[in-house]
């Protein structure tokens, strides 16, 4: 059974940084996509970033240049480094994965839709204060 557990959320001031972690277990896919999504209060869930196993990465325009995804395969952990945080980044952040590989157009679609992944974590809350 695939399990994803997020950590690292909390309260941070605007302009600050935070790093989220996603511990992944039960993962046996030959090809996969790791991603981060978020849901702000009263809004639909949206995609933040998606990364294929080969390292090709796709960011939502709203976070491009500020957020960065990375993985530590030895620790089976994915990270989301968030810099220059803004109040509009306040949301519950979810880690997710799916088996397979995304083309750029497919990734763009998933980021916009905010769903479509196979497995999800329960989320971690990030609050950015002004």
PyMOL commands that set and color helices and strands:
alter all, ss='L'
color gray80, all
select helices_A, chain A and resi 73-75+87-89+104-113
alter helices_A, ss='H'
color red, helices_A
select strands_A, chain A and resi 3-7+10-13+18-25+32-39+46-52+57-59+67-72+77-82+91-99+119-120+124-129
alter strands_A, ss='S'
color yellow, strands_A
deselect
rebuild
show_as cartoon
